[in-house]
Each structure stands twice: as C-alpha cells, then as structure tokens.
Amino acid sequence: MSMNKYRPELGRPASGRRRLKDLLLQSDNRCCADCNAPDPKWASANIGVFICLKCCGVHRSLGTHISKVLSVTLDDWSEDEVEAMIEVGGNASANSIYEAYFPEGYTKPGPDASHEQRAKFIRSKYELQEFLKPSLRIVSGKSSLGSSSAKSFMDSFKSSSTQRLAW
C-alpha cells in the first residue's frame, strides 16, 4: 500500500477519516442535529448524525443499542461506521426521517436548552420515536416477524445444531 493511502499511526486507511470529515463539512452537518449548536465534534454512528458535546451526553445515556456515540476526531472509526454515516447522508437526511412528524407548534431545543429539555427531546426523537412516520416506528419488545416465523427460525436452528452434534 502506498504511504499516501495508509497512515500507520492510525492503523487504517486515511480515506475513511477523510470521508467522515468531508461529510462533517457539508453545510447541514455544521450544526448539531438535535439542538443546532454550531461545530459539532461528536456523532451517533448508527443513527448517522453529528451532535454537540451537550447532546452527546444524552445520546450516551440512551445506550449503544440506540445511539453509538463516537468523537469525530478522537475515536477510531471502523470502515462500517464511516460507511453507515455516509449512507445516511448526515443531519438533514436523518432529521427528515426522525423529525418527520413534529406536533403542531412544537420546536426543538436550542443550543442553550437545559439538560432536561435536551434529554426529553432526544429520548422522544430516538428512543420513543415520537416524530417518526408511524409506519417506520419500531415497537420495543415486539418482533417484526410473526411469532410463528420466529419460532420456525429458532426450530430450524435447533435442529441443525442437533444434527451437527450427532455427527
């Protein structure tokens, strides 16, 4: 590999980090996706948004199963994480989904919002999915597969495991 494509100090190709920074420089990503604070330095890799330090704390409290928070500059990103961010397309694209159905008269918190206002909004947006188009909401605790499909999947797994053990 040529030295201009690989940076040994990072242990991976520079192209992923460069592509992430290029995405951050797009105009809609220059402000936090949740409060519009300028110059976000954090991201939720699995949601695909750039966020500020104050919103980052709330995202971390949601758990990584909802929001996996990484520093844009300090953390090492896997190629899959960079690809996921690029695939979403950034804040405007993600917000067009997660903020599709704001109640009439509702406004998102601003950069100077209290922690409580921020937490309520971010939980409503990502954990409770209150602003998503109803057909896109994921209901916690319920499988998107019918129970008979899930059962037949588990049954097929059990029978193939038993067959392997019998050999």
N, C-alpha and C positions, 0 to 999 in steps of 0.2 A: 504494500500500500504506500502511496506517495505521502510525504510528510505534510503536504498542504491539505490532505483529506483526513489525516489521523493525528490526534493530539494525545500523545502518551500520558500527559498529566491528567487528562480526563478519563482515559481508559476506553474511549469510544470515538467514533467518527464525529468531527465537529459539525457536520451538516445538520444533525438533529437539533443541537443547541442553537445553531444559526437560524434554522427554520422556525423554532419557537420564538426567538427574539424578533424575527421578521413579522410573525403573527401578532406579537405584542405591539409592534409599531403601527399596525393598522389603526385608523382613527377611532373605530368603535371599541377598540381594546385599550385605549389610553386612559380610560376611566374604569373604576370598579363596576362590575356587572350588577352589584346589589345596592350600592349607595351613591354611585357616580363620583367617588373621591378620585382625584387625579393621580396618575402614575402608579398603577397597581404593580406590586412586586411579587404577588402570590398567585397561584392558580389552583383550581379544582380540576385535576387531570381527568377524572372520569365524567364530570359534568361538562367540561370544556369551556370554563370561564376564567377570566382574570379578575382577581379580587384584591382589595386593600388589606393592610395588616389588621384593622379593626374587624372587618368581616371574616378574615381568615380564622380568627379565634372562634367565632360562632360555627363556621364550617367544620373546624376540627372537633367541636363538641357534638356534631351530628354523627360522627363515626365514619370510618373509611368505607363502610358499605353504602353510605350515601354520598360522601364527598371526600375524595382523597386529595389532601392539600399538599402542595409542593411549592418551594420557593423557585421563582423563575431563574434566579442567579446562583443560589447557594446549593440547591439539591441536584443530585444526579437524576436525570430522567431517562427512562428506558425508551427505546425506539417506539414501542407500542404506545406509551403515554404521549409522546410527541405526536405520533400519527393520530391518536384519538382527538387531541386538541385541534389539529389541523382539519380533521374530518368534520368536526362540529363547526369550525369556521370562526369561532370567537364569540364575544359577548352578544353582539346583535343577533346572530343566528340562534344562540342558546336562549336568549331572552324572548325571541319571537315564539318560542315553544313554552318556556317556563312562566312567561308573563302574558300569555295569550288572552286570558280571561280575567282581567282585573275587575273587581266590583266597581260600579259607577261611583265616581268621586274619590276613589282610592288613590293614594300617592305613595310611592316607595320612599323609604327613609333617605335622607340626605347625608352628606359626609359628616355632619355634626350631630347626627342622631345618637341617642343614648344607646347603651349596650342592650337594654331591654327592648327598645324599638327595633333595633337591628336583629336581635335574636328572634323576635316574634315574626318579622318579615321573612327572614331566611328559612326558618322552620316551616312557615306556611308555604313558601315557594318550593322548596326542595323535598322536605320530609313529608309534609302533608299534601303537597302537590295541588294546593287550592286554586292556583291560577292556570293550571293546565287545561287544555281542551279535555272535556270529560272522557272521551274515548281513548285518550292516551294515559289516563291515570292508572297507576299500579296499586292495586288494593293489597295492603300488607296482610300476610297470613293466608292469602288465598292463591292457589296456583292458577296460572293462566291456562294450564291444561286441565281438562276434566279429570275428576278423581279416578275414573276407570283407566284413562290414558296413563296417568302417573303410576297407578297400580300395575298395569301391564308392563310398563317400562321397568319397574322395580322387580317384577316377577321374572322378566327375561334376563335381567342382570343376575338374579339369584340362581337361575337355572344354568346360565353359562359359567358362573363361578363354581357351582357344584360339579359340573362336567369337568372343569379343569382340575379340580381337586381329586376326582375319581381316577384320573389317568395316572 
